Amino acid sequence: VDVSQIRVAVAGVGNCASSLVQGVLHHRDGGGVVDRCGMMHELIGGYRIGDVGFVAGFDVDARKVGMDLSEAIFSEPNCTSRYVESIPSLGVVVARGILEDGVDGALAEIVPVARQAPEVETEDVASILRQSAAHVLVCYLPTGARRATQAYAGAALAAGVAFVNCNPEPVAADATWRERFRAAGLPLLGDDVKSQIGATSLHRALAGWCEERGVVIDSCYQLNIGGNTDFLNMRDVGRAASKRMTKTISLSGVVPPGAKLTAGPSDFVPHLEDRKIAYIHIEGRGFLGMPFSMEVRLGVEDSPNSAGVVVDAVRIAKVATERGLAGPLDDVSTYLFKNPGRPVSDRVAREALDRFIRP
Ligand SMILES: NC(=O)c1ccc[n+]([C@@H]2O[C@H](COP(=O)([O-])OP(=O)(O)OC[C@H]3O[C@@H](n4cnc5c(N)ncnc54)[C@H](O)[C@@H]3O)[C@@H](O)[C@H]2O)c1
């Protein structure tokens, strides 16, 4: 019997899931001194990070399906760092998930799909969610896996579980899904995690600072390179289209409408592994039309950077369930995700988050 207070299921046991599981276990130290380093919020609605527990996991990679979650998170092709040396068995066997369009393009060449007949359907996943008594399903499917992502959203609905969509496929930003979650009385957070010190978050902050200082932005771009499977997958322009869109939508909120703007994944550099480099460039004009330009290079490890936000999102989803908040949480989501559907300003989002956490 899992005694965790927030029971989480993950769909997609890739690098981000690895960092999330490691982050939770790192903070579950049995009441010892809690390392606050890198935490956005120690307490949310009375819950600590260590109060999160994992009750189900879904993947389609033969190297992960059937393994305990504690081992699957370190299976190839996952390449994020191991920060937590010893992870006990979690008693959660990774189940074969709904395949749909999860493994297309470049991924199909490196992911051996665990074959299963008949194919897993939405109701099979919903049934596992019910049996495990999950409170929240976190979707970590690859970018571009739109049908698969929506199938998991359907499973969460069928099982009565809150949904946190970490990838850029539209669920929180889709009118139909928004209404379905509202009607079912379930919280919906997403889409596409705005990492803790993420490129989009930093780019927005810089653009907001330019506006505050009264200068005009004429153009900007944000180039991103990395070496994990997410970047391999996004080498395919079609698969990456949703990511380019969520970044652009998020930046459009702060970059003036007349400015030229390009932002998206730019290349796959295998030896970077889970490291990601972002180059942000802004050009504009100040007093008297003085031209200026700035360039920022941000180097991070991709997956822990997103897990630092998801540990908050799952606690918010649980607290929202307790408070009977149904449907998309647009204001709070704006702080944590790139495309919440109906974004608010950063200031309003931050205030809404503070109010949510300390009502
Ligand atoms: N900083 C970040 O890393 C970051 C930030 C924002 C958003 N995201 C998004 O989060 C998502 C996950 O990122 P990641 O780095 O963990 O990717 P990843 O490629 O490491 O993991 C994806 C996992 O999903 C599995 N999968 C594929 N199809 C599936 C299906 N149909 N059902 C179940 N599992 C399936 C894969 O086998 C793999 O284990 C991506 O869409 C990414 O763009 C990541």
The ligand as a Tripos MOL2 file, in Angstrom:
@<TRIPOS>MOLECULE
LIG
   44    48     1     0     0
SMALL
NO_CHARGES

@<TRIPOS>ATOM
      1 N1         13.3300   20.7130  -20.1120 N.am      1 LIG1
      2 C1         12.7060   19.7250  -20.7200 C.2       1 LIG1
      3 O1         13.2730   18.6730  -20.8460 O.2       1 LIG1
      4 C2         11.3250   19.9620  -21.2200 C.ar      1 LIG1
      5 C3         10.7570   21.2060  -21.0700 C.ar      1 LIG1
      6 C4          9.4780   21.4330  -21.5640 C.ar      1 LIG1
      7 C5          8.7910   20.4170  -22.1870 C.ar      1 LIG1
      8 N2          9.3690   19.1950  -22.3450 N.ar      1 LIG1
      9 C6          8.6150   18.1770  -23.0660 C.3       1 LIG1
     10 O2          8.3750   17.0400  -22.2440 O.3       1 LIG1
     11 C7          8.2460   15.8940  -23.0940 C.3       1 LIG1
     12 C8          9.1000   14.7800  -22.5230 C.3       1 LIG1
     13 O3         10.4730   15.1410  -22.6040 O.3       1 LIG1
     14 P1         11.6140   14.0800  -22.2900 P.3       1 LIG1
     15 O4         12.9000   14.8320  -22.3810 O.co2     1 LIG1
     16 O5         11.3170   13.3050  -21.0770 O.co2     1 LIG1
     17 O6         11.4730   13.1190  -23.5760 O.3       1 LIG1
     18 P2         12.0210   11.6400  -23.7460 P.3       1 LIG1
     19 O7         12.1340   11.4040  -25.2090 O.co2     1 LIG1
     20 O8         13.2280   11.4300  -22.9110 O.co2     1 LIG1
     21 O9         10.8380   10.7390  -23.1300 O.3       1 LIG1
     22 C9          9.6670   10.4170  -23.7880 C.3       1 LIG1
     23 C10         9.2430    9.0190  -23.3380 C.3       1 LIG1
     24 O10         7.9640    8.7270  -23.8660 O.3       1 LIG1
     25 C11         7.9710    7.3710  -24.3040 C.3       1 LIG1
     26 N3          6.8600    7.1910  -25.2510 N.ar      1 LIG1
     27 C12         6.8190    7.4110  -26.5830 C.ar      1 LIG1
     28 N4          5.5770    7.1450  -27.0510 N.ar      1 LIG1
     29 C13         4.8390    6.7470  -26.0010 C.ar      1 LIG1
     30 C14         3.4850    6.3270  -25.8600 C.ar      1 LIG1
     31 N5          2.6870    6.3160  -26.9180 N.pl3     1 LIG1
     32 N6          3.0550    5.9780  -24.6380 N.ar      1 LIG1
     33 C15         3.8830    6.0050  -23.5560 C.ar      1 LIG1
     34 N7          5.1880    6.3850  -23.6290 N.ar      1 LIG1
     35 C16         5.6410    6.7620  -24.8520 C.ar      1 LIG1
     36 C17         9.3550    7.1730  -24.8710 C.3       1 LIG1
     37 O11         9.6830    5.7970  -24.9970 O.3       1 LIG1
     38 C18        10.1720    7.9070  -23.8190 C.3       1 LIG1
     39 O12        10.4790    7.0420  -22.7410 O.3       1 LIG1
     40 C19         8.6580   16.3470  -24.4970 C.3       1 LIG1
     41 O13         7.5310   16.6090  -25.2610 O.3       1 LIG1
     42 C20         9.3910   17.6430  -24.2370 C.3       1 LIG1
     43 O14         9.3570   18.5490  -25.3310 O.3       1 LIG1
     44 C21        10.6080   18.9410  -21.8600 C.ar      1 LIG1
@<TRIPOS>BOND
     1     1     2 1
     2     2     3 2
     3     2     4 1
     4     4     5 ar
     5     4    44 ar
     6     5     6 ar
     7     6     7 ar
     8     7     8 ar
     9     8     9 1
    10     8    44 ar
    11     9    10 1
    12     9    42 1
    13    10    11 1
    14    11    12 1
    15    11    40 1
    16    12    13 1
    17    13    14 1
    18    14    15 2
    19    14    16 1
    20    14    17 1
    21    17    18 1
    22    18    19 2
    23    18    20 1
    24    18    21 1
    25    21    22 1
    26    22    23 1
    27    23    24 1
    28    23    38 1
    29    24    25 1
    30    25    26 1
    31    25    36 1
    32    26    27 ar
    33    26    35 ar
    34    27    28 ar
    35    28    29 ar
    36    29    30 ar
    37    29    35 ar
    38    30    31 1
    39    30    32 ar
    40    32    33 ar
    41    33    34 ar
    42    34    35 ar
    43    36    37 1
    44    36    38 1
    45    38    39 1
    46    40    41 1
    47    40    42 1
    48    42    43 1
@<TRIPOS>SUBSTRUCTURE
     1 LIG1         1 GROUP 0 **** ****
